[in-house]
Every structure is written in structure tokens, then in C-alpha cells.
Amino acid sequence: MTLESGDFRTPGQLVDALLRDRGWTQRVLALVLSIDETGVNRIVADKRPIDADLALSFEELFGVPAERFLGLQQDYDLARARIARRPDPDRSVRAKLFGDLPVADMIRRGWIKGKDVRDKAVPAELMRFFQVNRIDDIEFLPFAAKKTQVNTPLTAGQLAWFYRVKQIAGDMLVAKYSPAAIPGAIAKVKALRSAPEEARKVPRILAESGIRFLIVEALPSSKIDGVCFWLNDISPVIALSMRYDRIDNFWFVLRHEIEHVRQRHGLSTVMFDAELEGERAGVGSSVEEEERVANEAAAEFCVPQKMMDAFIARKAPFFREADILAFAKITSVHPGLIAGQLRHRTGRYDRFVNHLVKVRSIVSPNAITDGWGDIAPLGT
């Protein structure tokens, strides 16, 4: 190995070649550096690592950039570590679990038990929560065999929310489901639109129709609005997150999910609705057919769309308070539903906020609810 070839794999090999090129012994180098000869021997044998200070000394003596010594040292250290290292196949799994899954929030919400994310009980709790026997079978992990069939890709946090909904829904008792009961349920729910306090009757109406209805607070940043799926052919489930506590959003998302049930959407694919607003709440070509059908039904339920078209044509671009109140009275809906449709149609989400009353505190006491400080009981 010569200096010209430059093919050195360790810093000791380079130092040894430089000494031979100069005709120096290790004792000479020890005298120049003011260290003992044993120290030089350890450097040449790669038993003493070259630090930045020593690399600068070599640069001064041999005219070789300090970076070259340090680079060789780094490569050598890394190569030795690779040889000595024991592979940990579970590390990538842990990275996926604790990097993508909001474990701390799941503990805080009471979904899994543990003092914090470092608790040794957490892996077993996650297996229990996701109903698997091995940690790497949790379905959002890349190599998991089981995957929930959904209409849109889910994040780990969204999947965790769905599993919580599934757990709670499986414990609920409702009347026997019959498709023939849905039109009557829609008619009963429709009669509640004029007053916010009437929304409290929704859980009972849906339960009497055989629909398991529940409210589960979304995990942070998951942007979930609702979901429709079936535990089996005769057990539909509707869950809302109440991400936006507004009367218009509540009625739109609820009717959207009821339409999924009516159309028997979600029997084979979970109808998962996130960010159900703007274009996603419309009927454009970018919206999937099943979602478009549900959006049409929801918009028509909130305000008859032909009447909404006529109202906008007459009043745009100025929508007076008196006109909104009068139109709400004519259509027998709360003004907040008119306001919600106007905001959606005009894209002006800063307007008409005075009509967007909150309803979560009205609905939640009468529904199975998990979140906002409450934990839904399981197995009772």
C-alpha cells in the first residue's frame, strides 16, 4: 500500500505509511509529538483513536488534511460497530409504533393502560387494543397481514380512533336493524332540525332503528369527522367525532353517515370520513361516487337545494340577517343550517358565525360518548 494509491482503510494504516515514506520510526514520531512510544504504537495499531487535536498535529507534520484522518477514524469506528452490533429487528417496529401512533394520547384517554409511553406494559396493551397476538401484527405496520378495508388510506391515529369506535360499538345494545326502518328514522330526525335542543333525541331514534350511534373524540391532528361501518350484515355503526362543535356540521355529517347506512355502504369497506368540508363535502368529479351520494343527501337534508339555489340567486351577494331568519322559518330549519350552506356555497367561512351554535353538550349526555374527560365503559 503506497501513499499514491491512497487505499487506506484505517487511520493507523495511513500513519504507518507516512512514517515509512519519511523514513521515520515510531520513536521519532513519539519524540516529535512529545508522547511515549507506546502511544504511537497504539495509534498505528488502531487501538488509540485519532481525535481532532491529534489530526491537526498530523496535518502540520505530514501536510495531510486533518479531515482525512478524522474521516478514516469515523469509517473505522463505524465498521467495528457494525461487526460488534447485534441486530434488533424490533427497533423498526418500535419506531413505527411510537413514531406514528399517538401512544401518549391513547394512555391519557384511557384506551390503554400505562403510566407513560415508557411503561413496560404498553406493548401488551397495544396488542390488546388492536386485538392481535404479536406486536408486529398491528395492522398499520407495513408487514402486518390483516388490513381493514377502508375507502381512503388511514393514518395510525385514525386507525386507533376506528378501533376504539369498534370496541365500544361491539358492547352496545340496540333494536334489531331493518332497512325498512331507515326512512322513518330519517323523517323523525328531519323534524328535529329547527331547534338545537332537539338534537338530544337523535341517539334514541337511531337506536330504535337498529343503528349503533356513538360519539368518540378524535385524537389530535387526525381530522376525523365520522365513520360508517357494519359489525355484521345487520349491525350498522355510525360514529361522529364532533370535531367541529357546530349545528350545521353535526347535521351534515350525521345525515351523510345515515345515507351510507341507507345505501348499505360500508358492508365490505369502512366508509371513513375525514376533513368532510369544502370540496370533499361537495358533488364534484373528484368526489368518489359513494361519498357524492352521501353528500347530496346531507346537503338536501340541511336545506332543500332548489330552495337554496333560489335564495342565493335572489339575495347574492348580500345576505341580510332578516332574510336568513325568514328563509330558516320557511324551510323549518335552524338558521345555522342556512348559514352553513351559505358558507359552503360562497367559500366565506368567516361569515354568519353567530348562527353556528354548539350542540355537543346537548347530544352527548344522551349518547354513548368517549372523550372530553369521559371514558366509555366497556364490557358492562
C-alpha distance (Angstrom), angle and dihedral (degrees) to the residues before:
residue distance angle dihedral
M1 . . .
T2 3.82 . .
L3 3.80 133.6 .
E4 3.78 88.9 -113.5
S5 3.78 93.4 58.1
G6 3.78 91.4 52.6
D7 3.82 89.6 -161.0
F8 3.80 98.5 142.5
R9 3.78 120.5 147.9
T10 3.78 99.0 -175.1
P11 3.82 134.6 34.0
G12 3.84 89.3 -121.2
Q13 3.81 90.9 59.6
L14 3.81 90.5 53.0
V15 3.82 93.2 48.6
D16 3.82 91.1 48.2
A17 3.82 91.1 50.9
L18 3.81 91.4 48.5
L19 3.82 91.0 51.7
R20 3.78 92.3 50.4
D21 3.80 90.6 46.7
R22 3.81 89.5 54.8
G23 3.80 93.6 40.6
W24 3.79 89.4 -121.3
T25 3.75 126.4 147.0
Q26 3.75 122.8 -140.3
R27 3.85 87.7 -106.3
V28 3.81 90.1 59.8
L29 3.80 91.6 51.8
A30 3.81 90.0 47.7
L31 3.81 90.4 54.2
V32 3.82 92.3 47.5
L33 3.82 92.5 49.2
S34 3.82 93.1 40.6
I35 3.80 92.5 -125.8
D36 3.79 131.6 118.0
E37 3.79 120.5 -88.3
T38 3.80 91.1 -115.3
G39 3.80 88.9 62.4
V40 3.83 91.3 54.8
N41 3.80 90.2 47.4
R42 3.81 89.5 53.7
I43 3.84 90.8 50.5
V44 3.81 92.5 51.5
A45 3.82 90.1 46.1
D46 3.83 90.1 50.4
K47 3.79 90.9 -119.9
R48 3.80 93.6 118.1
P49 3.81 115.1 53.7
I50 3.78 119.5 -131.2
D51 3.80 111.2 -119.8
A52 3.80 127.8 -165.1
D53 3.82 94.4 -90.8
L54 3.80 93.4 51.4
A55 3.82 91.0 44.9
L56 3.81 89.6 55.6
S57 3.82 90.2 50.3
F58 3.82 90.5 52.5
E59 3.81 89.5 48.0
E60 3.81 89.2 55.4
L61 3.82 93.4 46.3
F62 3.80 102.1 40.6
G63 3.80 104.2 22.4
V64 3.80 90.9 -122.2
P65 3.84 115.0 134.3
A66 3.80 113.4 -103.0
E67 3.80 88.8 -130.7
R68 3.81 90.0 67.4
F69 3.81 92.8 57.7
L70 3.78 92.2 45.1
G71 3.81 92.3 46.4
L72 3.80 91.9 52.4
Q73 3.80 90.0 47.2
Q74 3.79 91.6 51.6
D75 3.81 93.1 48.0
Y76 3.81 90.7 47.2
D77 3.81 93.0 49.4
L78 3.79 91.0 49.0
A79 3.82 92.8 48.7
R80 3.82 91.2 51.2
A81 3.80 90.9 47.9
R82 3.81 91.0 52.0
I83 3.81 90.6 53.6
A84 3.79 94.2 47.0
R85 3.77 96.7 40.1
R86 3.78 121.4 104.2
P87 3.81 110.0 -142.9
D88 3.80 114.6 -118.2
P89 3.84 107.4 -155.4
D90 3.81 89.9 -176.9
R91 3.79 93.1 62.0
S92 3.81 94.3 79.8
V93 3.81 89.3 48.2
R94 3.81 91.4 51.6
A95 3.79 90.2 47.7
K96 3.79 90.7 53.5
L97 3.79 93.4 44.8
F98 3.77 98.8 46.3
G99 3.78 95.6 30.8
D100 3.80 98.4 50.4
L101 3.79 105.6 19.7
P102 3.84 116.2 75.4
V103 3.82 92.3 -130.9
A104 3.81 94.7 161.0
D105 3.81 90.7 54.5
M106 3.81 91.3 46.9
I107 3.81 89.4 53.9
R108 3.80 91.6 46.5
R109 3.80 91.2 50.5
G110 3.81 91.8 50.3
W111 3.80 93.8 -116.2
I112 3.79 91.7 124.5
K113 3.80 130.4 17.9
G114 3.78 122.9 -115.5
K115 3.78 142.7 108.9
D116 3.81 91.4 -119.7
V117 3.80 140.4 -32.4
R118 3.84 90.9 -71.8
D119 3.77 92.4 59.4
K120 3.82 110.3 121.6
A121 3.80 89.8 -136.8
V122 3.82 92.9 64.2
P123 3.84 98.6 87.0
A124 3.82 91.6 51.9
E125 3.80 90.0 45.5
L126 3.80 91.1 52.0
M127 3.81 90.3 51.4
R128 3.81 89.4 51.1
F129 3.79 92.2 47.2
F130 3.81 94.3 49.5
Q131 3.82 92.2 39.1
V132 3.80 97.6 -123.4
N133 3.81 134.5 128.9
R134 3.79 96.8 -140.3
I135 3.79 128.5 44.7
D136 3.82 92.4 -130.4
D137 3.81 90.6 56.9
I138 3.81 91.1 70.3
E139 3.75 98.5 121.7
F140 3.79 102.6 -127.8
L141 3.82 88.9 61.9
P142 3.83 110.2 99.8
F143 3.81 96.7 -118.9
A144 3.81 98.7 42.3
A145 3.80 111.5 124.2
K146 3.81 98.3 -148.6
K147 3.80 117.4 70.4
T148 3.80 127.7 175.7
Q149 3.78 110.1 -124.7
V150 3.79 105.9 -123.9
N151 3.77 134.7 170.6
T152 3.81 91.7 -124.2
P153 3.82 134.4 23.3
L154 3.81 111.9 -89.0
T155 3.78 130.3 -143.9
A156 3.80 118.5 -131.8
G157 3.81 90.2 -103.6
Q158 3.80 92.7 51.1
L159 3.80 90.9 48.8
A160 3.81 90.4 51.2
W161 3.82 89.7 52.1
F162 3.81 90.1 50.5
Y163 3.80 92.0 51.0
R164 3.81 90.1 51.4
V165 3.80 89.7 51.3
K166 3.81 89.9 49.4
Q167 3.80 92.1 50.8
I168 3.79 93.6 51.5
A169 3.82 95.4 41.0
G170 3.80 90.7 53.5
D171 3.82 89.7 61.2
M172 3.80 96.3 48.7
L173 3.80 124.2 107.1
V174 3.82 118.0 -148.2
A175 3.78 137.5 154.5
K176 3.79 120.0 -77.1
Y177 3.78 110.3 -78.1
S178 3.78 121.3 -117.5
P179 3.82 125.4 172.4
A180 3.81 87.4 -141.0
A181 3.80 89.6 65.9
I182 3.82 94.8 59.9
P183 3.86 99.3 78.7
G184 3.81 89.5 51.9
A185 3.80 91.5 47.8
I186 3.81 90.9 50.6
A187 3.81 90.3 50.3
K188 3.82 91.5 50.7
V189 3.79 92.6 47.6
K190 3.80 90.9 46.8
A191 3.80 90.0 58.7
L192 3.82 89.6 61.0
R193 3.80 98.3 61.9
S194 3.80 99.0 93.9
A195 3.82 99.6 67.7
P196 3.84 128.2 38.1
E197 3.82 94.1 -139.1
E198 3.81 90.5 59.3
A199 3.83 89.3 69.9
R200 3.83 87.9 79.2
K201 3.82 88.3 77.6
V202 3.81 94.6 61.2
P203 3.86 98.2 87.5
R204 3.82 92.4 52.4
I205 3.82 94.0 47.0
L206 3.80 92.2 50.6
A207 3.82 93.0 45.0
E208 3.80 90.6 52.0
S209 3.82 87.5 53.1
G210 3.81 92.3 52.6
I211 3.81 96.8 -104.3
R212 3.79 117.8 133.1
F213 3.80 104.2 -137.6
L214 3.78 123.3 -174.0
I215 3.78 142.0 156.6
V216 3.81 120.4 -133.5
E217 3.78 120.7 178.1
A218 3.80 110.9 -122.4
L219 3.79 121.4 -116.0
P220 3.82 115.1 -109.9
S221 3.82 115.6 -71.9
S222 3.82 93.5 1.0
K223 3.84 93.3 115.5
I224 3.80 92.0 -153.0
D225 3.80 118.7 165.2
G226 3.78 103.6 172.3
V227 3.76 149.2 -42.5
C228 3.79 139.4 -141.1
F229 3.80 122.0 -160.6
W230 3.81 140.2 139.2
L231 3.78 127.6 -116.8
N232 3.81 85.4 -158.3
D233 3.80 137.2 -23.7
I234 3.81 92.7 -67.5
S235 3.82 102.2 34.0
P236 3.82 113.8 77.7
V237 3.81 119.2 -178.3
I238 3.79 129.4 -156.9
A239 3.80 119.3 -173.0
L240 3.79 127.4 178.5
S241 3.79 127.7 -166.2
M242 3.82 96.0 -158.8
R243 3.81 85.8 -140.2
Y244 3.78 87.5 163.7
D245 3.78 112.2 39.2
R246 3.79 95.3 -149.2
I247 3.78 130.8 122.7
D248 3.80 93.4 -128.6
N249 3.81 93.6 50.7
F250 3.81 92.9 46.2
W251 3.81 94.5 53.7
F252 3.82 94.9 41.0
V253 3.82 95.5 50.0
L254 3.81 92.7 41.4
R255 3.80 93.8 51.8
H256 3.81 89.8 43.3
E257 3.81 90.5 57.4
I258 3.82 93.0 42.6
E259 3.80 88.6 56.1
H260 3.80 89.3 53.5
V261 3.81 87.7 55.7
R262 3.81 92.8 45.1
Q263 3.80 91.0 51.8
R264 3.83 90.3 43.1
H265 3.78 89.9 -120.5
G266 3.77 113.0 161.6
L267 3.80 97.7 39.7
S268 3.80 91.7 117.9
T269 3.81 100.4 8.9
V270 3.80 124.9 43.0
M271 3.81 109.5 -120.3
F272 3.78 99.9 -137.3
D273 3.80 116.3 -176.5
A274 3.79 119.7 -162.5
E275 3.81 127.1 164.5
L276 3.81 89.9 8.5
E277 3.78 94.3 -178.2
G278 3.79 141.1 93.9
E279 3.80 112.0 7.7
R280 3.82 92.0 -2.5
A281 3.80 89.0 61.5
G282 3.80 92.3 51.3
V283 3.79 137.7 80.3
G284 3.81 100.8 -115.4
S285 3.79 125.6 136.5
S286 3.82 91.1 -97.9
V287 3.83 90.8 64.4
E288 3.81 117.6 90.2
E289 3.83 115.4 -113.9
E290 3.81 96.4 -111.3
E291 3.80 91.6 48.3
R292 3.81 91.9 45.7
V293 3.81 90.7 54.2
A294 3.81 90.8 49.5
N295 3.81 92.0 46.5
E296 3.81 91.8 51.0
A297 3.78 91.6 51.0
A298 3.82 92.1 47.0
A299 3.80 94.6 49.2
E300 3.81 92.0 46.9
F301 3.79 89.7 49.0
C302 3.80 93.4 52.1
V303 3.82 94.4 47.7
P304 3.84 127.9 -9.6
Q305 3.79 100.2 -102.0
K306 3.82 98.2 -140.9
M307 3.79 89.1 53.3
M308 3.80 89.3 46.7
D309 3.80 90.5 51.7
A310 3.79 91.4 51.1
F311 3.81 92.8 46.8
I312 3.80 92.4 52.0
A313 3.81 92.0 45.5
R314 3.81 90.4 53.4
K315 3.78 100.2 41.4
A316 3.81 108.0 29.6
P317 2.93 132.2 150.8
F318 3.83 92.3 17.1
F319 3.79 119.0 50.7
R320 3.78 110.6 -173.9
E321 3.78 122.5 -154.5
A322 3.78 91.6 -120.2
D323 3.81 91.3 52.5
I324 3.82 92.7 51.5
L325 3.81 91.8 49.1
A326 3.79 92.2 47.4
F327 3.81 92.8 48.2
A328 3.82 90.4 48.8
K329 3.79 89.7 53.3
I330 3.80 92.8 49.2
T331 3.82 92.3 50.1
S332 3.84 93.9 41.0
V333 3.81 93.7 -125.7
H334 3.77 134.0 119.8
P335 3.85 112.9 -93.0
G336 3.80 87.6 -117.7
L337 3.80 90.1 71.2
I338 3.80 90.5 53.2
A339 3.80 88.8 47.8
G340 3.79 91.8 49.7
Q341 3.79 93.1 52.1
L342 3.82 91.7 46.2
R343 3.80 91.1 51.3
H344 3.81 90.4 49.4
R345 3.81 94.7 45.6
T346 3.83 96.2 45.3
G347 3.80 98.2 34.0
R348 3.79 88.3 -129.6
Y349 3.80 101.3 131.5
D350 3.78 91.3 165.7
R351 3.81 93.0 69.0
F352 3.82 136.4 84.3
V353 3.81 93.1 14.8
N354 3.81 91.7 144.8
H355 3.81 89.2 73.8
L356 3.80 96.7 49.9
V357 3.79 98.4 94.8
K358 3.81 122.9 -177.1
V359 3.81 119.0 -107.6
R360 3.80 106.5 170.5
S361 3.81 92.9 93.8
I362 3.82 87.8 51.9
V363 3.81 97.4 49.3
S364 3.82 101.8 35.0
P365 3.84 99.3 66.6
N366 3.80 89.1 59.0
A367 3.81 97.0 42.2
I368 3.80 135.8 65.4
T369 3.81 98.8 -96.2
D370 3.79 132.5 -174.1
G371 3.78 117.9 -173.9
W372 3.79 143.5 33.4
G373 3.79 89.0 80.7
D374 3.80 96.8 -41.7
I375 3.81 125.5 105.0
A376 3.78 117.0 -156.2
P377 3.83 110.5 -125.9
L378 3.80 115.8 -116.8
G379 3.78 128.1 -158.0
T380 3.80 95.2 15.1
